[in-house]
Amino acid sequence: MRSAEIRQKFLDYFVSQGHHKVPSSPLVPAQDPTLLFTNAGMVQFKDVFLGNESRSYSRAVSVQKCMRAGGKHNDLDQVGKTARHQTFFEMLGNFSFGDYFKRDAIRFAWQFLTEVLGLDPEILWVTVFETDDEAYELWQEVAGVRPERIVRMGEKDNFWSMGDTGPCGPSSEIFVDRGPEYACSDHCGLGLCDCDRIQEIWNLVFMQYNRDENGVLTPLPKPSIDTGMGLERIAAYLQGVNSNFDTDLLRPLIRHVEHLSHVTYDPGPEGMPFRVIADHIRAITFLLAEGVSFSNSDRGYVMRRILRRAVRFGLLLGFHRPFLHELVPVVGEIMGDAYPEVLVGESLIQQMILDEEERFRVTLDSGMKVLESKLQSVPEGGVLPGEEAFLLYDTYGFPLDLTVDAALERGITVDHTGFDAAMKEQRERARRARNRRQDAEQLPHLEPNEFVGYHELTSHDVPLTHLYIGADSVQRLMTGESGWVFTPKTPFYPEGGGQVADTGIIQGPHGVLKVEDVVKFQGAIWHFGTVIEGSLTVGERVNLSVDKQRREGAMRNHTGTHLLHAALRKILGTGVHQTGSLVAPDRLRFDFSYPSPLTREQKNAIEDLVNGWILEDIPVQVQEMGKDEALNQGALAFFGDKYGEVVRVITIPSASQELCGGTHCKRTGQIGLFAITEETSVGTGSRRIEAVTGFNALETFRVQRQTLDQLTSQLHSAPEELPDKVKALQDVNKALETELAELKRKERYQRGSQLAREAETYNGLKVIVHETDANSLEELREVLDGVKSQVSGAVLAAKHGERASLVVYLGKDLVARGLDARALVKTLARRIDGGGGGRVDLAQAGGKDVRGIASMLDEARHLLSEKLMAAG
């Protein structure tokens, strides 16, 4: 049974059982700081389980794209070693939100496996949580499972949670017995070993609790069901293969790696590189398809690690050139029908992978040099500190085993404990950053208030119902005090979807509060501000007024952002994805996936297209509709944004259609003018455009015009003559700089000639040892040029800033007497905490301890005197 058929049978069965089919949510969870990636099917339903969100349906079915790489659920280092671990995989899941519970969950699972998929009940085993007597009895009653095939397990195995906090509960797992030929021993069995004979295929979670940051379990408002069955695992069994990597989801990728490498795949340990590459290219392709960019933090860092791990294993197969991008079309062939996004941006995804792989190969070479230098500083039999090994791992992508192997070749061991401690510290920093709560999260959970700001900027005679300072409820805010204000109705737009919050005032009968920020927390809009006059008291009726100019500026920029996005996709291709945005009153900022800087022609074409739409004065249409309907119409949605069942769709006919909760112009003509002010890189494969609209575009033009007027006046040139005039000035300046540099070089040469007069004589040979002035090692060598013709040898030092420099010259007479400039530099550089090298007659060094210059020169005199007098 092919994977596509399994996927469809699962959806069809649960739809027939009254479940609503829900599309997979993005791999990047929307507005959930506790997770790096969507790691289970229930993630998109988390707020439903918590009771913070309601849906029009009470039971759902989905096939969810999942990633387990980073955070609590991290399978990255196991991929390739086992038959069943992947970073990217598909989770088949059915869910109940306070509808059915254990009885029906067990019935559905058993019926699907035994009747729809045709599994023999006699090969199935079940586990339950050790104290869950209800589930133990239901498996016998509903499914007819014999008691001896039901095993009670502890919390480690049968109590599931999505993360450190959130919904959780006891679970019941279903296993398939593949037969005695897969047994590891005569005592093989569920709960007794972890071999390949008995494999888990489905996990039913009986969601009963919410776990807070202190580990306290609180019963959920309605007990619910969350199940998960890995498509790859059930496909492996139904396709009669021993490994997930032998299924039709992954084996085509392995075959293509065989073709590219001319190496035959071995399903045993030797085949690990093939399995790693096949898994990792799927993960990278899907992440890039959603707009994640390679970076040194968060998700981009994890994706970079995944790519580097694949490249390192590619080296074992003989890949000494970039190759991963060639596998992207194979991912599309396998997954494109179910997930069209991997086909839409295929060429762009390939380019970003190619660029990143090329960069890593340069980094890998650099890392090997760094590793060599670190090992040189450790004596044979010594220990390379764990922190150094971790630096190589973290910065250059070096796995610990590569560092260990290189160290062992020199008789050096690696401090594993220190490495683990550094790794733990980094993970703890990342965890703290993800769990950091905003100040607003201290506020109470209130019923959502009415937002009227789409249609009006003022609300009159509204009751003020809550005031807070921090987490403390207060009855009054006095002049100078800052706090949070809640009213049942508000025209103030809270920060969201890239658009900054409104500002304005809230005026009561006895005072005025200046609104400085607006946030939305658990569906409720809160105003933060400072009382600038009198006081505000709970129970008063107030007037709320939004700053009109600020709001209108944001509206122009938000509608302009939609047009910019549409223009980018038309000019650069539909593989362009939004990765971030800022909509402010004075400017807009738009981040998008693209592998290279835009040309001037591309930027002009984008501006022309956007301004053409503005001049057409197209009506901006706003509709509310079901999310599925909107997506089917072609509306764009973005990772990181959270959408309910009913969504707000902004349509600009013939130009753009996006899901968006922001505020917009009524017609494109209200934008006035659109101008790009800057286009830069914000990380590998990600670009940023900053632009202005309306009066801000006019002001930008005026500033540039003023600058142009100043230049034409100062240079006495017409505007069109300025480039030639500036070029002529640059040429004159360059000539003067060259002339000045030559004069300074001659001055340093002459200074060297004068220094030579102070040379000391040893056995008839003149040698100069001296500290001189120089701002760099290069300048010090120029001083040496003036010395060399008059002496047999020289040791010169200079101090520049916090650094010390040293050059040693030995003429042929000194070299003939057995002196070596390289050995002398190595000895002397220790005095300045540095090192260097060179030739037998000329060597140089740099150091970071300028205080050692005097003692270094004394040692040089002593060594030269000793060697030359002895040689005489």
N, C-alpha and C positions, 0 to 999 in steps of 0.2 A: 504494500500500500504506500503510494508516494506521499511525501510530506504535505503537498498541496491538498491532497484528498483528505488526509487526517485533519488538517486545519479546518477544511470546509465541513466535514462531518461533525466536528465538535461544535461549530457555530450553529449548524442546522439543528442538531439535537436539542441544544439548550433553548434556541428560539422556539422550537416546538413545545418546550416545557414552560413557555410564558416568560422567557428571559428577553430583555432588550439588548440588541447587539450594539456594543459601544466600540468605536474604533480605537486602535492603540493610541495612547498619549505619547508625546515626545520622550526621547531618552533623557532630556533635561527636564527635571520636574519643575512645574510652574510654582514659583513663589514658595518653595519649601527649603529653608536654609539647612535643614537637618540631613539632606541627601545630596550627594554629588550627582547621582544618576538614578533614573527609575530602575529599581531592582526587583520589582514584583508587580503583578497585575493590579494589586489593590492600591497602589500609590495614588492613582488619580481619584480614588474614592475615599481617601483618608478623611477628608472633612465630613463626608457622609457618615462614615463610621463614628466620628466624634460627635455627630449631631449638630455641626456648624453649617451644614449645607443639606438641602433637600433636592431630590430628583423627582421627575414625574413617574418614574418606575421604581419598583422595590426589589427587582431582581435583574441581574445583568450578566452578560457573557462577553468576553473579549479575548483577542489574541494580542498580547502585549510585547512590544520590543523591550528587552531588558539588558542592563549592563551590570556586571558585578566586577568592578575594578576600582578600588579605592573605597575608603570608609569601612564600615563594619563588615559588609558583605563584599569581600575582595578575593576573587579566585584567580587573580592574574598569575601568581607564581605557580599555581597548580596546572595551568593550561599546558597541554602537551604531555604531561606526566601521566595523567589518568585518561580513561576512555570517556569520561562523562563531564569534565569541567570545561566551561567556555566563559569568556568575558562577555560576549554578546550571545543572547539566545532568545527564543520566543517562548512565552509563558501562556499556556491555555488556562483560562480561569473562568469560573462561574461564581457569582456573588449574590448574597441576600442581605438586604438592608432592613433588618427587623421583620422580614417576611417569614420564610422557612428557616429551620435551624437544623439540628443534628440529624433528625430522622430523614428528612428529604435530601439533605446533602449526601448522606450515605446511600440512599436509594438511587439518586441521580448518577453518582460515581460508579456504582456497581453495575447499573443498567447500561451505561455508556460503554464500559470496558468489556462486559461479557456479551451484550447483545449487539451493540452497534459495531464495536471493533472485533468482536468474536473471540475474546480471550477465554481460555479454559479456566473456570473458577478454581480448579484443583491446583493451579500453579500460582495462585494469588495468596499473599500473606498480608496481615494488617497489624499495625501498632497503634496503641492508644496511650495517652498520658497516664502515669501510674495511678492517679487517684480518680480518673474519669470513668466511674462505674457505668454511667449512662451510655457512653459511647460503646463500652465493652458489651453491654447487653443489646444495643441496637444493631451492631454488626451481626449478631446471631439471629436476632428477630427479623430484621429487614432484608439482609443479604444472605442469610443462611450459612454464614461462615462458622466453621467448627471452632470451639473454644481453644483447642490446641494450636490453631493457626492465628490466634490473636495474642500479641505480645505486649505487655505493659512496659513502658520505657520512662526514663526520668526527664527532668526539665531540659537537659542538654539536647535531647533528641526530639522531644514531643511537646515543646512549649515554644510557640513561634512569636517573633516580634519583628516589625519592619526595620527598626533602628533602635538606638539607645532609648528613645522615647516614642510614644504613639500607641496606636491600637495593637493589641496582642491577645493571646489566649491559647488554651490547650489545642493540640493538633492530633490528627489521626492520619497515618501514612499508609499507602498501599504499595506493596512490593510484588515483583514478579520473580518466581523461582525459575532460573534458566536451566536447571538440571544438574545432576550429580557430577557430570563431566567438568563443570566449572568449579567444583568444590576445592577449597584450599586444604582440607583435612577431613578425617572421619568425624570430627566434632564441629564441623562447619554448620552455621545456622544464624538466623536473625537474632541480633543482640549478642552473639558469641564471637563474631569476627566481622571483618569489613572487606571481604573478598568480592569477586565479580559474580558469584553464583546468584545471590539474592539482591536485586537492585530496586531502589525506590523509583516509582514512576509518578505518584500523585500524592500531594499533601493537602489535606482538608483542615483548615484552621477554623476553629470555633471561636469567633471573635467576641470576647466577653468583657475585656478590660481596656483601659487606657493607662499606660505607664508614664508617670511624670519624671522630671529630672532627678528626683530623689528615689526613684525606683518604686514609688507607691502605686499600687494597682487600684483603679477606680472602676466600678462596673459601668459599661457603656449604656446609654439610654435604651438601646434595643439590641439584644444579642443578635449577632449577624454571622454570615458565612463568607469566608474568603478561601478559595482553593487555587492551587497552582500545579500544573502538569507541564514539564518541559517538553516541547515539541520534539527536540532532538532525541531525547531519551526514549519516548514512546515510539518514535520512528525507527530507532535502532532495533528495538525488539520486533516490531512488525515487519521490518525489512530483513530480519534474520541475520543481522550483522553484529559483531562483537563490540563495536565502538560507535559513538556518535559521529566520529570522523569518517566512518564508512557509509554514512547515510547519503541520500541524494542532496542534502543541504550543504555538505562539506566535501564529499569525495571529488566532485568536479574541480574544486579549487586545488586539491592535492594533485590531481592528474595534470592540471596546468603547471603547477610547480615542477612536477616531474619533467614535463615537456621543456620548460625553460632552463632547468638545471642539468638535464640529461643524467639525472640520478634516479634510480628506482626506489619507490617508497617501501619502507619496511614497517609493518604494523606494530613491531616491537619497540623497544627503547631507542633504537637507531633512527626511527621515524619521527622522533619528537620535533625536529626542526620543521617538517612538513605540517604537523598538526598545529604548532604555534603560528606559523605563517597563515594557514587557512583560517584559523580563528581570528587572528589579529586584523587581517585585512577586512573581514566583515565588520568588526567593531569600528575601525577607523573610517570605513566608507559610510556607515550609518551616522556616525558623529559629525563628519564633515557635511553630509547631506542635510543635517539639521542646523548647520551654521556654526558649530563649535570650531574654534581656531586653535592651532598649536600655540602654546604659550608656556610660561614658567610658573603658572599658578592654577589651582583648581582643576577644572575639567580639561583645559588645554594642556596642563602638565601631565595628567594621567594619559591623555591621548598621545602625547609625545613619548612617554615611557613605553606605551604599547608599540608604537612604530619602531622605536629603537630596539626593543626586544626582538621584534620580527627581523630587523636588519641584522642583528647579531647572529640569530639562528640562520639567516640566509648565508652568512659568511661560511658556516659549516657545510653548506651545500655548494660552495664555490662561487657564490654571487659576489663579485667584486665590482659590480656596477649597480645602479638603481634598477630595481625590478618590481617593487610592490605595486607601482601604478599600473603595470600591465595586467594585474589581477582584478582591477576594478570592474571591467566589463563582464568578467565571469560572475562576480557578485550580482551584477545587474541581471544576468541571464537566469540565475537561480531565484533571486528575491524580487525582481522588478514587478512581476504581476501582483504580488501582495503589497509591495511597498514601492510605488512609482517614484518616490523622491530620489531613490538611488539611480534611476535612469535619467531624470530631468537634469541633474547637475553632473553627469558622468565625466565629461571632459574637464570641467573645472576641478572636480575632486581629484582626477588623475594628476592635473598640474600641481595642485597643492601638495599631494603626496610626493611627487617627484622632487619638488623644491625642498621639502623637509628632509627627504632622504639624502639628497645631495649635501645639504648643510650638515646632517649628522655624520656623514662619512668624513667630512673635514674635521668635525669635532672629535670623532673617534681617533683620528690620527693625532690631534692635539693632546687628547687624553692619554694616549700611549706615551707621549713625550713627558707629560706631567708625572705619570706613574713611574717612568724610568728615573726621573730626577728625585722623586720621593724615596725610591728604593735605594738610590745611591747614598743617601744620607743616613741609612740604617746599616750598621755593621752586620756581617754574617753572624747568624745565630741570634740576631736581635728581633724586635717586634715592631711592625708597622702599626701606629696608633689607629684605633677604630675610627676616630674622627676623620683621619686622612682617607681611609678606605671609603667612608660614607661620602666625603666630599667628591671623590671620584665617581661614586654611584649617582649622587644627586646632580652633579654638574655636567658630567660627561656621559652619563648613562651606563657606566661600567657596572656589570653585575659583580657581586662579591666573589664569586668563584673565579672570575677572570683575574681579579686582583690577587687572590690566594695563589693561583697557579703561577703567575709571574713572580710572586714573592718566593715561592718554594724553590724556583729555579736558582735563587741566590741564597738559599738557606735561611730565609726570613719567614717568620710566621706573622699572621694578622690577628689583631685583637678583636675577636668576634663580639666579646661583651661590650666593648666600646662602640662598635658598629651598631649593635642592637639598641644601645642606649641612645645614640644619635638618631636612629630611625624612629624610636619611640617618642623622642622629644619633638621631632618634626610632625609626627602624626597627632600628637597632643596639641601642637600649635594650630594645625589645620582643624581639629575638632572644635577647639575653643572659638576659632573664627567662624565656623559654620553655625555654632550654637549661640553666638552672641545675639542677644535680643535687643530690639530697638526699645527706646524709652516708652513708646506708646503701648507696648505689650504689657505694661503694668496696669493699664486701664481696665475697668470692668467690662464684662461682655453684656452689651445692651442690644435691644431690638434695633435693627437698622432704621436710620432716619430717612426722610424723603429728600432726594437730591433734585432740585428744581433748576439747577444752573445751566442746563442745556437751553432753556428758554428765557430765563430772567437772571439779572445780576443783583437784584435786591429782593429781600423778603421782609415784610413788615409785621409787627405785632406778633412775634413768635415767642413762646415761653422758653425761658432758660431753665433747663431741668437739672443739669449736673455741672459742677465745677470741681476740678482736681488740681492739686499741686503735687506733681510726681504721682505716687500711688495713693495719696491721701485725699479723701473727699473733704471739701470745705464748703461753707455756706456763702463765703464772700471773698472776692479779690479786691484788694485796695490798690491805690496808685503806686506804680512801681513793681507790683507783684506780677509774676508770670505764671500761667497755668493753662489747663485744658478746659475747653468749653464745649458742652453738648446741647444742641437744640433739636427738636423733632423734625425740623425742616431746615434746609440750608441751600443757598445758591453757590457755595464755595466748592470748587473742584479740588479733590484731594490728589496728591501726587500719585501718578500711576501711568503705566503704558508709555513711559518716557517723558510725559508732560509734567512740568513742575506745578506745584500747588498754587492756587490763587492766594492773593493777599487782599487786605481791605480793612474794614472796621466793623465792630459790633457795638451798637450804641444802645444803652439802656436809659432809664429815666434819671439815673444819678451818676452816670459815668460812661467812658468810652474805652474799649479795648482794641488795640491794634493787632489785627490777625497777621502773624508772621509765618505760619505754616498750617497745613491741613493734611491729615492722614486718615486713611481708612483702615480700621482694625476690626476684624471679625464682622464685616458688613456694615459697621457703624462709622460715620464720618465725625471726626473730632477736630476742633479748631484749637491751635496753640497760639497764645499771644500775651501781650503785656498791657496792663491797664495804664493808659497815659493820662487819664483824667477821672477823678472821682472814684467810683467803685461799681462793681457788678455783683448782684446777689441772686442766689437761686430763687426761682419763683417769679422774678421780674419778667416783663415782656420786652423784647429787644428788637431792633432793626438790624439786619445783616446786609452789608453793602460790599460787593466785590470791586476791586480796583479795575475799572473799565479798560483803561489803556493797557494795563498789563495783560488782562485776559485777551483782548483783541490781538495783541502781539503774539501771544501763544497760539491763538486760533490760526493766524496767518501762517505761522511756522509749522503747525501740526498738519494743516492741509498741504502746505508746501512739502513736508516730509513724505506724505503719501505720493505726491507727484514725482518727487525725487526718486523714490523707490521704484516706481513704475518706469521712469526713464532709465534708470540703471539696468533694469531687467531687459529693456528694449535694446539698449546700446551695447551692453556687455554680455547679455545672455541670461536665460531664465535660471541658470545655475547659481546666480547671485542670491545670497540670503542675508537678511537683516540679522546682525548679531548684537545690536544695541542702538539706543537712540537717546537724545536729549531734546526736548521741546521746551525752550525758554522764551520769554517775551522778546528778547533782543536777538536771538540767534537760534539755529537748529544744528544739531550734530547727528550724523548718521553713520554707524559702523556696519560694514558689510564684508562678506567673504569674497576675496578676490586675490589672486596670487601676485599681482605686479602693480606698480604705480600706473595711474591713468595718464595718458598722453594729453597734450594740450588740445588736440583735435577731439578726443573723447569728452573732455570736460566741456568744450564748447558745444558739442552735440547734445550733451545732457542739459546744459543751460537753455539751448535753443528749444528743445522739446518741452521742457517745463514751462518756459515763458510763452511758448505757443499755446499750451493748454490754458494758461492764465489769460491770455488775450482773447481766447474763445469765450471766456466768461461762462464756463460750464456750470450748471446747477449741481450742487453737492447734495446727493440723496442720502438720507438716513433711514434705515429700516431695522426693525427687530424681527428676528426669525429664529428657527431652530438651528443649532450649530451644524448638524449634519446637512440640512438644506443649504446653508450658506457655503459650506465647504464643497458641496456638490455643484454649486453655481460657479465655483472657481475662486471664491474669496480666499485671500491669504490670511493665515494665522501664524503666530510666531512662538518659538520656544521661549520659556520664561514668563509668558503671559498666561494667566489663568482664565478660562472661559467656562461659563455655566451652560446649561442646556439651551437657554435663549440668549442670543448674542446680538450685539449692535453692529450693523454692517454699514460702512461708509463707502458709497459708490460714486465715482466720478466717471460718468459714461465715456466710453472709448479710451479711458486712461487707467483707472485704478479701481480695485475693489478689495477692501481689507476689513477684518474684524477689528473693531477699535472702540474703546469707551471714552476717548478724548473729545475735546471740544473743537469744532471746526467752523470754517467760513460757510456762509450759505451759497456762495458762488465763487468760482476760482478767481474771478476778476478782483475780488477783495484782497487777494494776496498782493497785488500791485506789481511787484517785480521780484525775481528770484536771482540771486547771484552767489556763486561758489567763492568763498574767501580762502579756503585752504583744503588741501588733500594730502593726507599723510598716512604712514603705516602705524598700526596699533598692535603689532604682533605678526608672527608668521601667518601669511595667508589671509590677513585681515586689514582692511583699509578704513579710513575715516574721512568723511567729507563734512566740512563746516560751511554753513551758508547763512545768508541773511535775506529777509523779505521786507516788503513795505517800506516804511520810513527808515528802518535800520539799513536797508539797501541804499536808500537815498543818502543817508548819513555817511555810509561807507564810501559812496561815490564822492561826496563833498570833501571828505578827508583826503582821499587820493588826489582829487583835483587841486586841493590846497598844496599838497606836497609837490605836485607837478608844477604849479605856479611858482613855488619857491625855487625849485631847481632851474626852471627856465630863466628866472630873474638872476639867480646867482651865477649861472653859467653863460648868461647872455645868449641864449639859443632858443629857437622855436621848439615846441614839443617834439616834432618829428626829427629834429637834429640831435636830440639828447643822447640816443644810443651811441652815435659816432663820437660825440663830444666826451662822453664817459669813457669810451674805449681809448680815445687819445690820452686822456688823463691817466688811465690805468697803465698805458704803455710807458708814459713818462715816469710814473711812480715806480714801476718795475725796474726801469733803467737806473733810477736813483738808488733803489734798494740794492741792486747788484753792485753799483759803484761803492756804496757805503759798506757792503759786506766785504768787498775786496780791500778797501782801506783798513777795515778792522782786522782782516786776515794778515795784511802786511804789518800792522801794528803789533799783533801777537808774535809774528815771525821775528821782528826786530827785538821784541822783549826777550825772546828765546836766545837771540844772539848775545844780548847783554848778560843774561843769566850765565851763559857759558863761561864768562870771565871769572865766575866764582867757583869754577870746578876745582876739585881736589885731585892730587896726583898720587897714584899708587904704582910703584915700580915703573914709572915713566908713562903711565896711562892716565889720561884725564877723565874723571867721572864727576858728574853733577848730581846731587841729591837735594831737592828743593821743593818747597810749597809755593805755588804761584796763583795768580788770579785767572779763573776761567769759569764760564757759566755752563759749561757742558763738557763731556768727555771729548767731543769733537774739537772744541776750542782748545782743550788741553793738548791734543795731538798737534794742533797748529803751532802752539808754543814750542813743542818738541821739534817741529820741523826746523825752527831757527837754531836749535841747540845741536842737532845731530852732526852737522858738518864740522863742528869744532871740538867734539869730545869723542871719547871711545865708548862711553856709556852714560846713561841718564836714568834717574828715577824721579819723576815729577808727580806731584799730587795737587789737587785743588778741591776746594769746598764750594758747592753751589746749593743753596737752600739746606735741606736736611740730608743731602747726599754727599758722598765723598767719591772722588775719581782718582785713578792711579794709572800711569803708563810707565812701562819699563822698556828701554832701548839698550841693546848690547851690540856694539860694533863687531866686525869680524875678528879683531884681536881678542876680545873678551870671549867670544864664542869658541875661538880656537883654544882658549885656556880652560874649556869645559863648563863655562857658565851657560845657563838655560833661562831665558826670560820667562818661560811658562812656569817653571818651578819656582822662580823668585816671586812672581806675581801671586801664585797660590799661597806661598808662605806669608807674604806681606798682607794680603787681602784679609786675613783673619783678624788683623788689628782693627779693621774698619767694618767688621761683621759683613763681609762680602765675598765675592768670588769672581773669577774671570778666566781668561785663556788667551791663546794667540799662537804665535810662531816662536821658534827658538830665539830669534833675534828681536822680536817685538811682541809685547803682550800688554793687555790692559785689564782693568778690573773696576767694579763699582761696589760701593758699600753704603750702609745706612747709619754708621756711627762715625760722625765727623770728629768726635773727640779723640779718636785713635790715630789721627793723621800724624801728630808729632811723634808718638812712639813708633809708628810704622816707619817713618823716615829715619829715626835713630837706628832701628833694627836694620834698615837697608844699608846705612853707612857701615854698621858693624859687619854685616855679612859680606859686603863688597871688599872691605878692608881685609877681612880674614882670608877670603878666597884669593884675592889678588896678591897679597903679601906672601901667602903660602905658595902660590903659583910661581912667584918670583924666585 
